[in-house]
Amino acid sequence: MTAMKVARIHCFAIALASLLSCHAQAANGQNLLDIYEIALTNDPTLAAARSGNLAAQEKIEQGKALYRPTVNFTTDASHSETDIRYLGENAIFRNAGRESFDTFGFGVNFSQPILRKENWVQMKQAQTQVSQADKQLMQSQQELMLRSAQAYFDVLMAQDQIDLINSQKAAISQQLEQAKANFEVGTATITDVNEAQARYDLLKAQEIAALNDYEVRKRAVQAITGRLPERLATVRQDLETRPPQPQDMEQWVHLAIQNNLALSIQQEALHLATQEVERMSAGHWPTLDMVGSYTDTRASGSPNGFGSDLQNATIGLRFNIPLYQGGAISSRVREAIANQQKAMDEVEVARRKSELDTRQAYLSLTGSVAQVQAYEKALSSSQSQLDSTNLGYEVGVRNSVDVLNAQQQLFTAKRDLLQARYNYLMNILRLKYAVGLLNENDLSEINQRLVLTSQLPDWTSTQEENTP
């Protein structure tokens, strides 16, 4: 078996294993970590950030090259046709007339920087640029965690919205049938039937919008992972909400000042601008280089009729003191100082923004903890209200509109509770991102609060249900 055949079999085996893995994952469902791991290898935004980081790493080698020797090889060949006449008393000792000759030569020259402050500063700038690029890549990875989680919970919310609409449709359908039966026996008015029918028709319109939103949300996940999501794990019903630790907001702000990546990137930009001032100022400094060359030139003739074969080797030092460059160096220094001040101002902007984002994330998280607890109580109260309204309807002290309103309030409470739970989990990630400490362990902790439920129904089939 040839090496090419072995390679083809190996590639086929890898592709088959990958395909089987995808099918197994689809069959078992997907959780948040599954979506994130797929996004790690398929998200184009992160891929672009990785490529940019690889490009930035080359700055180190480019900086080192500034203090390495440069060597050049040159060669030339020419053909000459001359016609010369000599004047004067000594002209008889020279060959006059037409000459035709060829010249060939080659040479090697080198230059080794010894004292160049500008190059030394550029080496330091290269290190700063690489450090900045590393932080930018870390920021892109953290942003991918946020984008993956947000897209994931958006799909869940869209799924929940469809579930709630279907449940509400079933409840209103039952109410509609009961209203029709009561109207036929004369114990209810046509108003009850019309009210229930209107509510049912409105839900069908909302269902269409919810189905479209569900498809859009799935495509948002596809834009990150490159594939449509399968059955997703949802939030546990017994989700416990806890306030952030530590509970002092200013401690989180202090962490943000130390670790926020956007602020750190801007601080690196300020450092780079400061180094640029130093580099531009180095234009006033003298330079010292070691230079050398070797040439070998051969000519079959000359205008005087004599050929030559010359080898020449030279080595020495070149010392240069800049005296006046038309004011360009001083202008570049002033420009660099202005850009340095601009970078300082942008650092202050980034610092204030990081503080604001951290405070907002902290307050949003503490607020979502209270919201979840409040909506849990609201859901329990809405269920009790619906039970009481149904009982009142049976004994004749409540009408069907009251029942429909109670049902609507119950489903609204369910929707708000689900949304509050998703917001709570997202706010945990947003707070960690604001302080620059978001990592895969945080994503794993969120994932542990999810559970894979039974197979989701085909939402498109719900549109084909018969209208009562």
DOTIMAR-531545 format. One line per field, with one value per residue (C-alpha): x negated, y, z negated; residue number from 1. Coordinates in nm, 3 decimals. Example, Ala and Ser with C-alpha at 12.3 -4.5 7.8 and 13.67 -1.06 7.14 Angstrom:
2
c1 <- [-1.230 / -1.367]
c2 <- [-0.450 / -0.106]
c3 <- [-0.780 / -0.714]
n <- [1 / 2]
This chain:
468
c1 <- [0.000 / -0.142 / -0.193 / 0.069 / 0.332 / 0.245 / 0.284 / 0.622 / 0.745 / 0.623 / 0.806 / 1.121 / 1.105 / 1.071 / 1.363 / 1.578 / 1.495 / 1.582 / 1.911 / 2.004 / 1.916 / 2.145 / 2.431 / 2.381 / 2.381 / 2.695 / 2.867 / 2.770 / 2.835 / 2.600 / 2.517 / 2.343 / 1.993 / 2.066 / 2.165 / 1.858 / 1.617 / 1.760 / 1.728 / 1.362 / 1.277 / 1.536 / 1.590 / 1.438 / 1.398 / 1.177 / 0.991 / 0.914 / 0.791 / 0.561 / 0.417 / 0.362 / 0.182 / -0.044 / -0.128 / -0.211 / -0.452 / -0.676 / -0.738 / -0.990 / -1.203 / -1.174 / -1.297 / -1.595 / -1.684 / -1.751 / -2.071 / -2.180 / -2.415 / -2.282 / -2.468 / -2.413 / -2.553 / -2.579 / -2.697 / -2.712 / -2.821 / -2.857 / -2.989 / -3.150 / -3.233 / -3.469 / -3.642 / -3.905 / -4.157 / -4.431 / -4.568 / -4.898 / -5.267 / -5.238 / -4.958 / -5.206 / -5.236 / -4.863 / -4.655 / -4.400 / -4.113 / -3.827 / -3.808 / -3.559 / -3.568 / -3.357 / -3.345 / -3.223 / -3.221 / -3.064 / -3.077 / -2.963 / -2.902 / -2.780 / -2.681 / -2.664 / -2.485 / -2.684 / -2.519 / -2.165 / -1.930 / -1.635 / -1.677 / -1.702 / -1.375 / -1.208 / -1.305 / -1.127 / -0.827 / -0.808 / -0.779 / -0.504 / -0.313 / -0.330 / -0.207 / 0.081 / 0.166 / 0.173 / 0.422 / 0.632 / 0.649 / 0.753 / 1.022 / 1.149 / 1.170 / 1.366 / 1.595 / 1.657 / 1.769 / 2.017 / 2.140 / 2.181 / 2.371 / 2.594 / 2.679 / 2.742 / 2.983 / 3.155 / 3.241 / 3.366 / 3.585 / 3.727 / 3.800 / 3.965 / 4.178 / 4.311 / 4.375 / 4.567 / 4.774 / 4.863 / 4.959 / 5.163 / 5.332 / 5.431 / 5.576 / 5.766 / 5.888 / 6.040 / 6.193 / 6.330 / 6.495 / 6.649 / 6.775 / 6.936 / 7.102 / 7.232 / 7.363 / 7.551 / 7.726 / 7.789 / 7.569 / 7.321 / 7.336 / 7.180 / 6.937 / 6.759 / 6.721 / 6.594 / 6.349 / 6.199 / 6.187 / 6.010 / 5.753 / 5.693 / 5.650 / 5.411 / 5.198 / 5.178 / 5.039 / 4.790 / 4.695 / 4.594 / 4.369 / 4.224 / 4.141 / 3.967 / 3.774 / 3.671 / 3.527 / 3.340 / 3.193 / 3.073 / 2.904 / 2.727 / 2.573 / 2.488 / 2.301 / 2.070 / 2.038 / 2.089 / 2.378 / 2.735 / 2.781 / 2.950 / 3.159 / 3.021 / 3.001 / 3.221 / 3.198 / 3.282 / 3.617 / 3.450 / 3.197 / 3.044 / 2.958 / 2.679 / 2.546 / 2.193 / 1.902 / 1.759 / 2.075 / 1.884 / 1.919 / 1.602 / 1.395 / 1.517 / 1.428 / 1.078 / 1.045 / 1.152 / 0.884 / 0.625 / 0.750 / 0.991 / 0.852 / 0.980 / 0.808 / 0.489 / 0.483 / 0.515 / 0.239 / 0.017 / 0.106 / -0.007 / -0.333 / -0.383 / -0.318 / -0.571 / -0.829 / -0.750 / -0.845 / -1.176 / -1.229 / -1.162 / -1.394 / -1.666 / -1.685 / -1.913 / -2.157 / -2.476 / -2.502 / -2.795 / -2.810 / -3.074 / -3.087 / -3.282 / -3.288 / -3.463 / -3.460 / -3.605 / -3.603 / -3.743 / -3.761 / -3.888 / -3.988 / -3.940 / -3.929 / -4.311 / -4.338 / -4.443 / -4.242 / -4.234 / -4.158 / -4.091 / -4.004 / -3.937 / -3.841 / -3.747 / -3.643 / -3.586 / -3.361 / -3.102 / -3.016 / -2.732 / -2.621 / -2.291 / -2.326 / -2.021 / -1.739 / -1.522 / -1.334 / -1.175 / -1.306 / -1.179 / -0.843 / -0.818 / -0.899 / -0.619 / -0.382 / -0.476 / -0.422 / -0.075 / 0.009 / -0.120 / 0.121 / 0.399 / 0.317 / 0.325 / 0.671 / 0.786 / 0.654 / 0.867 / 1.167 / 1.105 / 1.062 / 1.389 / 1.569 / 1.436 / 1.556 / 1.897 / 1.931 / 1.833 / 2.083 / 2.356 / 2.276 / 2.270 / 2.601 / 2.757 / 2.649 / 2.778 / 3.097 / 3.147 / 3.110 / 3.392 / 3.594 / 3.578 / 3.697 / 3.974 / 4.091 / 4.095 / 4.335 / 4.532 / 4.567 / 4.695 / 4.939 / 5.057 / 5.121 / 5.323 / 5.515 / 5.597 / 5.715 / 5.936 / 6.073 / 6.155 / 6.336 / 6.526 / 6.617 / 6.756 / 6.978 / 7.083 / 6.914 / 6.649 / 6.686 / 6.474 / 6.290 / 6.163 / 6.039 / 5.865 / 5.701 / 5.580 / 5.439 / 5.262 / 5.112 / 4.987 / 4.813 / 4.664 / 4.522 / 4.374 / 4.213 / 4.073 / 3.931 / 3.753 / 3.613 / 3.496 / 3.314 / 3.133 / 3.045 / 2.911 / 2.676 / 2.565 / 2.503 / 2.265 / 2.060 / 2.086 / 1.953 / 1.656 / 1.592 / 1.609 / 1.330 / 1.129 / 1.148 / 1.390 / 1.260 / 1.381 / 1.431 / 1.699 / 1.866 / 1.847 / 2.016 / 2.300 / 2.322 / 2.372 / 2.694 / 2.839 / 3.019 / 3.106 / 3.482 / 3.676 / 3.669 / 3.815 / 4.111 / 4.092 / 4.211 / 4.304 / 4.572 / 4.755 / 4.865 / 5.076 / 5.297 / 5.667 / 5.834 / 6.123]
c2 <- [0.000 / 0.334 / 0.626 / 0.827 / 0.554 / 0.533 / 0.909 / 0.898 / 0.619 / 0.816 / 1.132 / 0.932 / 0.779 / 1.120 / 1.258 / 0.954 / 0.986 / 1.354 / 1.280 / 1.009 / 1.244 / 1.513 / 1.263 / 1.134 / 1.487 / 1.569 / 1.258 / 1.335 / 1.708 / 1.998 / 2.214 / 2.548 / 2.401 / 2.200 / 2.516 / 2.703 / 2.423 / 2.415 / 2.793 / 2.775 / 2.600 / 2.760 / 3.121 / 3.347 / 3.641 / 3.440 / 3.292 / 3.643 / 3.739 / 3.435 / 3.522 / 3.879 / 3.751 / 3.528 / 3.825 / 4.036 / 3.770 / 3.842 / 4.190 / 4.034 / 3.893 / 4.218 / 4.406 / 4.173 / 4.213 / 4.582 / 4.494 / 4.213 / 4.270 / 4.333 / 4.170 / 4.243 / 4.086 / 4.288 / 4.202 / 4.385 / 4.327 / 4.577 / 4.622 / 4.951 / 5.104 / 5.407 / 5.644 / 5.867 / 6.127 / 6.266 / 6.620 / 6.743 / 6.661 / 6.327 / 6.197 / 5.982 / 5.753 / 5.674 / 5.453 / 5.651 / 5.546 / 5.305 / 5.049 / 4.773 / 4.598 / 4.414 / 4.472 / 4.223 / 4.261 / 4.145 / 4.255 / 4.184 / 4.456 / 4.445 / 4.681 / 4.601 / 4.856 / 4.929 / 5.238 / 5.316 / 5.420 / 5.431 / 5.060 / 4.977 / 5.160 / 4.980 / 4.647 / 4.750 / 4.864 / 4.522 / 4.359 / 4.604 / 4.532 / 4.156 / 4.202 / 4.413 / 4.153 / 3.876 / 4.073 / 4.143 / 3.769 / 3.703 / 3.967 / 3.801 / 3.467 / 3.621 / 3.794 / 3.460 / 3.316 / 3.602 / 3.578 / 3.201 / 3.222 / 3.506 / 3.326 / 3.003 / 3.164 / 3.353 / 3.020 / 2.885 / 3.190 / 3.152 / 2.786 / 2.875 / 3.138 / 2.877 / 2.634 / 2.898 / 2.995 / 2.631 / 2.580 / 2.899 / 2.795 / 2.464 / 2.640 / 2.899 / 2.629 / 2.448 / 2.773 / 2.842 / 2.501 / 2.549 / 2.897 / 2.755 / 2.477 / 2.721 / 2.951 / 2.665 / 2.579 / 2.946 / 2.986 / 3.222 / 3.505 / 3.528 / 3.778 / 3.498 / 3.302 / 3.601 / 3.694 / 3.344 / 3.324 / 3.660 / 3.552 / 3.229 / 3.404 / 3.654 / 3.369 / 3.215 / 3.543 / 3.553 / 3.194 / 3.284 / 3.562 / 3.330 / 3.063 / 3.317 / 3.450 / 3.094 / 3.041 / 3.371 / 3.284 / 2.948 / 3.122 / 3.351 / 3.040 / 2.913 / 3.238 / 3.157 / 2.779 / 2.721 / 2.480 / 2.488 / 2.397 / 2.073 / 2.007 / 2.239 / 2.187 / 2.433 / 2.595 / 2.380 / 2.444 / 2.440 / 2.708 / 2.871 / 3.239 / 3.385 / 3.740 / 3.804 / 3.735 / 3.960 / 4.166 / 4.494 / 4.663 / 4.870 / 4.552 / 4.446 / 4.790 / 4.753 / 4.415 / 4.576 / 4.845 / 4.570 / 4.315 / 4.469 / 4.374 / 4.678 / 4.901 / 4.692 / 4.713 / 5.089 / 5.107 / 4.914 / 5.169 / 5.446 / 5.262 / 5.227 / 5.599 / 5.684 / 5.465 / 5.639 / 5.973 / 5.818 / 5.675 / 6.004 / 6.186 / 5.934 / 6.101 / 6.361 / 6.094 / 6.000 / 5.656 / 5.418 / 5.127 / 4.879 / 4.857 / 4.641 / 4.539 / 4.314 / 4.373 / 4.183 / 4.371 / 4.247 / 4.449 / 4.323 / 4.675 / 5.046 / 5.371 / 5.374 / 5.023 / 4.853 / 4.584 / 4.525 / 4.265 / 4.430 / 4.275 / 4.512 / 4.446 / 4.724 / 4.731 / 5.029 / 5.230 / 5.485 / 5.753 / 5.992 / 6.299 / 6.453 / 6.831 / 6.962 / 6.778 / 7.073 / 7.057 / 6.720 / 6.539 / 6.806 / 6.801 / 6.423 / 6.453 / 6.707 / 6.481 / 6.183 / 6.387 / 6.489 / 6.124 / 6.032 / 6.280 / 6.138 / 5.789 / 5.917 / 6.058 / 5.730 / 5.539 / 5.760 / 5.695 / 5.319 / 5.336 / 5.520 / 5.288 / 4.980 / 5.120 / 5.202 / 4.862 / 4.685 / 4.878 / 4.818 / 4.446 / 4.422 / 4.602 / 4.401 / 4.077 / 4.175 / 4.300 / 3.979 / 3.776 / 3.976 / 3.957 / 3.578 / 3.551 / 3.806 / 3.632 / 3.296 / 3.445 / 3.613 / 3.280 / 3.113 / 3.398 / 3.391 / 3.018 / 3.067 / 3.349 / 3.130 / 2.847 / 3.089 / 3.244 / 2.901 / 2.812 / 3.141 / 3.079 / 2.737 / 2.878 / 3.172 / 3.465 / 3.511 / 3.524 / 3.379 / 3.707 / 3.689 / 3.336 / 3.441 / 3.735 / 3.511 / 3.265 / 3.545 / 3.671 / 3.321 / 3.270 / 3.620 / 3.537 / 3.214 / 3.399 / 3.671 / 3.415 / 3.229 / 3.553 / 3.657 / 3.326 / 3.367 / 3.725 / 3.608 / 3.356 / 3.605 / 3.875 / 3.640 / 3.614 / 3.987 / 4.078 / 3.842 / 3.986 / 4.344 / 4.273 / 4.075 / 3.742 / 3.547 / 3.200 / 2.856 / 2.754 / 3.022 / 2.887 / 2.537 / 2.653 / 2.803 / 2.480 / 2.281 / 2.475 / 2.341 / 2.014 / 1.831 / 1.773 / 1.541 / 1.581 / 1.912 / 1.896 / 2.008 / 2.367 / 2.396 / 2.132 / 2.342 / 2.578 / 2.300 / 2.255 / 2.290 / 2.605 / 2.530]
c3 <- [0.000 / 0.103 / -0.135 / 0.054 / 0.002 / -0.367 / -0.398 / -0.222 / -0.451 / -0.754 / -0.641 / -0.572 / -0.921 / -1.081 / -0.881 / -0.967 / -1.337 / -1.329 / -1.154 / -1.404 / -1.690 / -1.549 / -1.509 / -1.864 / -1.998 / -1.803 / -1.940 / -2.300 / -2.276 / -2.333 / -2.631 / -2.664 / -2.671 / -2.356 / -2.170 / -2.299 / -2.204 / -1.852 / -1.834 / -1.937 / -1.612 / -1.383 / -1.487 / -1.218 / -1.456 / -1.690 / -1.393 / -1.270 / -1.618 / -1.625 / -1.286 / -1.399 / -1.708 / -1.500 / -1.280 / -1.587 / -1.719 / -1.420 / -1.560 / -1.799 / -1.518 / -1.326 / -1.633 / -1.677 / -1.309 / -1.368 / -1.554 / -1.326 / -1.032 / -0.684 / -0.395 / -0.026 / 0.287 / 0.610 / 0.956 / 1.285 / 1.644 / 1.926 / 2.282 / 2.395 / 2.732 / 2.714 / 2.958 / 2.798 / 2.927 / 2.701 / 2.712 / 2.574 / 2.585 / 2.400 / 2.619 / 2.813 / 2.510 / 2.508 / 2.734 / 2.927 / 3.150 / 3.112 / 2.830 / 2.756 / 2.418 / 2.158 / 1.785 / 1.520 / 1.148 / 0.826 / 0.467 / 0.112 / -0.145 / -0.502 / -0.778 / -1.150 / -1.374 / -1.690 / -1.833 / -1.718 / -1.995 / -1.756 / -1.682 / -2.052 / -2.123 / -1.831 / -1.987 / -2.307 / -2.104 / -1.942 / -2.284 / -2.380 / -2.058 / -2.120 / -2.477 / -2.348 / -2.083 / -2.345 / -2.552 / -2.244 / -2.176 / -2.537 / -2.500 / -2.180 / -2.360 / -2.647 / -2.401 / -2.231 / -2.565 / -2.604 / -2.245 / -2.267 / -2.596 / -2.474 / -2.150 / -2.346 / -2.592 / -2.312 / -2.151 / -2.483 / -2.535 / -2.185 / -2.258 / -2.588 / -2.417 / -2.176 / -2.464 / -2.656 / -2.353 / -2.288 / -2.652 / -2.649 / -2.325 / -2.482 / -2.787 / -2.581 / -2.343 / -2.637 / -2.760 / -2.412 / -2.389 / -2.731 / -2.635 / -2.320 / -2.518 / -2.778 / -2.506 / -2.343 / -2.669 / -2.743 / -3.052 / -2.880 / -2.630 / -2.286 / -2.436 / -2.623 / -2.298 / -2.106 / -2.379 / -2.390 / -2.010 / -1.988 / -2.244 / -2.054 / -1.719 / -1.873 / -2.007 / -1.660 / -1.529 / -1.816 / -1.742 / -1.386 / -1.516 / -1.782 / -1.524 / -1.305 / -1.603 / -1.693 / -1.344 / -1.361 / -1.700 / -1.570 / -1.278 / -1.525 / -1.682 / -1.335 / -1.263 / -1.556 / -1.529 / -1.158 / -1.217 / -1.341 / -1.708 / -1.805 / -2.114 / -2.385 / -2.758 / -2.946 / -3.288 / -3.588 / -3.751 / -4.094 / -3.995 / -4.299 / -4.277 / -4.484 / -4.510 / -4.378 / -4.607 / -4.739 / -4.789 / -4.801 / -4.460 / -4.507 / -4.543 / -4.199 / -4.064 / -4.210 / -4.036 / -3.709 / -3.738 / -3.778 / -3.525 / -3.273 / -2.933 / -2.744 / -2.999 / -2.987 / -2.607 / -2.622 / -2.883 / -2.644 / -2.376 / -2.611 / -2.678 / -2.303 / -2.253 / -2.524 / -2.353 / -2.024 / -2.183 / -2.285 / -1.936 / -1.764 / -2.007 / -1.916 / -1.577 / -1.742 / -1.860 / -1.671 / -1.510 / -1.478 / -1.234 / -1.129 / -0.750 / -0.509 / -0.146 / 0.102 / 0.480 / 0.773 / 1.104 / 1.435 / 1.758 / 2.093 / 2.187 / 2.128 / 2.324 / 2.288 / 2.424 / 2.099 / 1.923 / 1.548 / 1.281 / 0.945 / 0.607 / 0.320 / -0.046 / -0.286 / -0.651 / -0.877 / -1.106 / -1.003 / -1.258 / -1.184 / -1.380 / -1.265 / -1.268 / -1.089 / -0.912 / -0.818 / -1.149 / -1.064 / -1.373 / -1.613 / -1.437 / -1.472 / -1.842 / -1.891 / -1.699 / -1.918 / -2.235 / -2.115 / -2.042 / -2.387 / -2.546 / -2.330 / -2.456 / -2.816 / -2.760 / -2.606 / -2.907 / -3.130 / -2.905 / -2.926 / -3.304 / -3.356 / -3.118 / -3.296 / -3.628 / -3.483 / -3.312 / -3.633 / -3.843 / -3.586 / -3.571 / -3.951 / -3.992 / -3.710 / -3.876 / -4.220 / -4.058 / -3.864 / -4.185 / -4.339 / -4.016 / -4.000 / -4.358 / -4.294 / -3.977 / -4.154 / -4.408 / -4.130 / -3.950 / -4.265 / -4.323 / -3.961 / -3.984 / -4.302 / -4.136 / -3.835 / -4.060 / -4.253 / -3.933 / -3.788 / -4.107 / -4.098 / -3.733 / -3.821 / -4.095 / -3.876 / -4.052 / -3.780 / -3.402 / -3.123 / -3.067 / -3.425 / -3.361 / -3.039 / -3.212 / -3.493 / -3.242 / -3.058 / -3.382 / -3.469 / -3.136 / -3.151 / -3.494 / -3.358 / -3.067 / -3.290 / -3.532 / -3.252 / -3.114 / -3.461 / -3.504 / -3.173 / -3.262 / -3.596 / -3.433 / -3.168 / -3.429 / -3.611 / -3.292 / -3.220 / -3.564 / -3.523 / -3.177 / -3.308 / -3.556 / -3.299 / -3.484 / -3.265 / -3.180 / -3.080 / -3.443 / -3.474 / -3.163 / -3.309 / -3.631 / -3.428 / -3.229 / -3.549 / -3.606 / -3.280 / -3.228 / -2.908 / -2.888 / -2.663 / -2.289 / -2.177 / -1.940 / -1.582 / -1.615 / -1.249 / -1.293 / -1.550 / -1.276 / -1.125 / -1.430 / -1.367 / -1.490 / -1.730]
n <- [1 / 2 / 3 / 4 / 5 / 6 / 7 / 8 / 9 / 10 / 11 / 12 / 13 / 14 / 15 / 16 / 17 / 18 / 19 / 20 / 21 / 22 / 23 / 24 / 25 / 26 / 27 / 28 / 29 / 30 / 31 / 32 / 33 / 34 / 35 / 36 / 37 / 38 / 39 / 40 / 41 / 42 / 43 / 44 / 45 / 46 / 47 / 48 / 49 / 50 / 51 / 52 / 53 / 54 / 55 / 56 / 57 / 58 / 59 / 60 / 61 / 62 / 63 / 64 / 65 / 66 / 67 / 68 / 69 / 70 / 71 / 72 / 73 / 74 / 75 / 76 / 77 / 78 / 79 / 80 / 81 / 82 / 83 / 84 / 85 / 86 / 87 / 88 / 89 / 90 / 91 / 92 / 93 / 94 / 95 / 96 / 97 / 98 / 99 / 100 / 101 / 102 / 103 / 104 / 105 / 106 / 107 / 108 / 109 / 110 / 111 / 112 / 113 / 114 / 115 / 116 / 117 / 118 / 119 / 120 / 121 / 122 / 123 / 124 / 125 / 126 / 127 / 128 / 129 / 130 / 131 / 132 / 133 / 134 / 135 / 136 / 137 / 138 / 139 / 140 / 141 / 142 / 143 / 144 / 145 / 146 / 147 / 148 / 149 / 150 / 151 / 152 / 153 / 154 / 155 / 156 / 157 / 158 / 159 / 160 / 161 / 162 / 163 / 164 / 165 / 166 / 167 / 168 / 169 / 170 / 171 / 172 / 173 / 174 / 175 / 176 / 177 / 178 / 179 / 180 / 181 / 182 / 183 / 184 / 185 / 186 / 187 / 188 / 189 / 190 / 191 / 192 / 193 / 194 / 195 / 196 / 197 / 198 / 199 / 200 / 201 / 202 / 203 / 204 / 205 / 206 / 207 / 208 / 209 / 210 / 211 / 212 / 213 / 214 / 215 / 216 / 217 / 218 / 219 / 220 / 221 / 222 / 223 / 224 / 225 / 226 / 227 / 228 / 229 / 230 / 231 / 232 / 233 / 234 / 235 / 236 / 237 / 238 / 239 / 240 / 241 / 242 / 243 / 244 / 245 / 246 / 247 / 248 / 249 / 250 / 251 / 252 / 253 / 254 / 255 / 256 / 257 / 258 / 259 / 260 / 261 / 262 / 263 / 264 / 265 / 266 / 267 / 268 / 269 / 270 / 271 / 272 / 273 / 274 / 275 / 276 / 277 / 278 / 279 / 280 / 281 / 282 / 283 / 284 / 285 / 286 / 287 / 288 / 289 / 290 / 291 / 292 / 293 / 294 / 295 / 296 / 297 / 298 / 299 / 300 / 301 / 302 / 303 / 304 / 305 / 306 / 307 / 308 / 309 / 310 / 311 / 312 / 313 / 314 / 315 / 316 / 317 / 318 / 319 / 320 / 321 / 322 / 323 / 324 / 325 / 326 / 327 / 328 / 329 / 330 / 331 / 332 / 333 / 334 / 335 / 336 / 337 / 338 / 339 / 340 / 341 / 342 / 343 / 344 / 345 / 346 / 347 / 348 / 349 / 350 / 351 / 352 / 353 / 354 / 355 / 356 / 357 / 358 / 359 / 360 / 361 / 362 / 363 / 364 / 365 / 366 / 367 / 368 / 369 / 370 / 371 / 372 / 373 / 374 / 375 / 376 / 377 / 378 / 379 / 380 / 381 / 382 / 383 / 384 / 385 / 386 / 387 / 388 / 389 / 390 / 391 / 392 / 393 / 394 / 395 / 396 / 397 / 398 / 399 / 400 / 401 / 402 / 403 / 404 / 405 / 406 / 407 / 408 / 409 / 410 / 411 / 412 / 413 / 414 / 415 / 416 / 417 / 418 / 419 / 420 / 421 / 422 / 423 / 424 / 425 / 426 / 427 / 428 / 429 / 430 / 431 / 432 / 433 / 434 / 435 / 436 / 437 / 438 / 439 / 440 / 441 / 442 / 443 / 444 / 445 / 446 / 447 / 448 / 449 / 450 / 451 / 452 / 453 / 454 / 455 / 456 / 457 / 458 / 459 / 460 / 461 / 462 / 463 / 464 / 465 / 466 / 467 / 468]
